[in-house]
Amino acid sequence: MSFRAKYNGVCGNECSDRIHEGDEVEYVEQVLVHVDCAPASEPEPRPVCPTCFMEIALNGACSC
């Protein structure tokens, strides 16, 4: 959940830019970062075929 920074600081992500009062920020693993710098969320895992245990392709086809 993002919020506006109340104090100045340094972004805890790779950009290392300053956080200024009023910037949109959020905590990622207890480190304050700019909203634009926050890492993307992990994609949902695709379903697995119960026969061959391979991920089912996006078109729904299986390799078995």
The 8 nearest C-alpha neighbors of each residue, nearest first, counted from 0:
[[1, 25, 2, 26, 24, 34, 27, 23],
 [0, 2, 25, 24, 23, 34, 3, 26],
 [1, 3, 23, 24, 25, 4, 0, 22],
 [4, 2, 23, 21, 22, 24, 5, 1],
 [5, 3, 21, 20, 22, 6, 24, 23],
 [4, 6, 20, 21, 3, 7, 19, 22],
 [7, 5, 20, 4, 8, 19, 18, 21],
 [8, 6, 19, 18, 20, 5, 17, 9],
 [7, 9, 18, 17, 6, 19, 10, 20],
 [10, 8, 17, 18, 16, 15, 11, 7],
 [11, 9, 32, 15, 12, 16, 18, 17],
 [10, 12, 32, 31, 30, 9, 15, 13],
 [11, 13, 10, 14, 32, 15, 36, 37],
 [12, 14, 15, 11, 10, 36, 16, 32],
 [13, 15, 16, 12, 10, 36, 11, 17],
 [16, 14, 10, 13, 12, 9, 11, 17],
 [17, 15, 14, 10, 9, 18, 13, 11],
 [16, 18, 9, 8, 10, 19, 15, 7],
 [17, 19, 8, 9, 7, 10, 22, 16],
 [20, 18, 7, 22, 21, 17, 8, 6],
 [19, 21, 6, 4, 5, 7, 22, 18],
 [20, 22, 3, 4, 19, 5, 23, 6],
 [23, 21, 3, 4, 19, 20, 24, 18],
 [22, 24, 3, 2, 34, 33, 4, 1],
 [25, 23, 33, 34, 1, 32, 2, 3],
 [26, 24, 1, 31, 32, 34, 0, 2],
 [25, 27, 31, 30, 29, 32, 28, 24],
 [28, 26, 30, 29, 31, 25, 32, 37],
 [27, 29, 30, 26, 31, 25, 32, 11],
 [28, 30, 27, 26, 31, 25, 32, 11],
 [31, 29, 26, 27, 28, 11, 32, 25],
 [30, 32, 26, 25, 11, 10, 27, 24],
 [33, 31, 10, 11, 24, 25, 12, 26],
 [32, 34, 24, 36, 35, 23, 10, 37],
 [33, 35, 24, 37, 36, 23, 25, 32],
 [36, 34, 33, 37, 32, 24, 38, 23],
 [37, 35, 33, 34, 38, 32, 12, 14],
 [36, 38, 34, 35, 32, 33, 39, 27],
 [39, 37, 36, 40, 27, 35, 12, 34],
 [40, 38, 37, 41, 42, 36, 35, 34],
 [39, 41, 42, 38, 37, 43, 27, 44],
 [40, 42, 39, 43, 44, 38, 45, 37],
 [43, 41, 44, 40, 39, 45, 38, 46],
 [42, 44, 45, 41, 40, 46, 39, 54],
 [45, 43, 42, 46, 54, 41, 47, 55],
 [44, 46, 54, 43, 47, 55, 56, 57],
 [47, 45, 55, 54, 44, 48, 53, 56],
 [46, 48, 54, 53, 55, 52, 49, 45],
 [47, 49, 52, 50, 53, 51, 55, 54],
 [48, 50, 52, 51, 47, 53, 46, 54],
 [51, 49, 48, 52, 63, 53, 47, 61],
 [50, 52, 53, 48, 49, 63, 62, 47],
 [53, 51, 48, 49, 47, 50, 54, 55],
 [54, 52, 47, 51, 48, 55, 62, 61],
 [55, 53, 47, 46, 45, 48, 56, 52],
 [54, 56, 61, 47, 46, 59, 48, 60],
 [57, 55, 59, 58, 60, 54, 61, 45],
 [56, 58, 59, 55, 60, 45, 54, 46],
 [57, 59, 56, 60, 55, 61, 45, 54],
 [60, 58, 56, 57, 55, 61, 46, 54],
 [61, 59, 56, 58, 55, 62, 57, 63],
 [62, 60, 55, 63, 56, 59, 48, 53],
 [61, 63, 60, 53, 51, 55, 56, 48],
 [62, 61, 51, 50, 48, 53, 60, 52]]
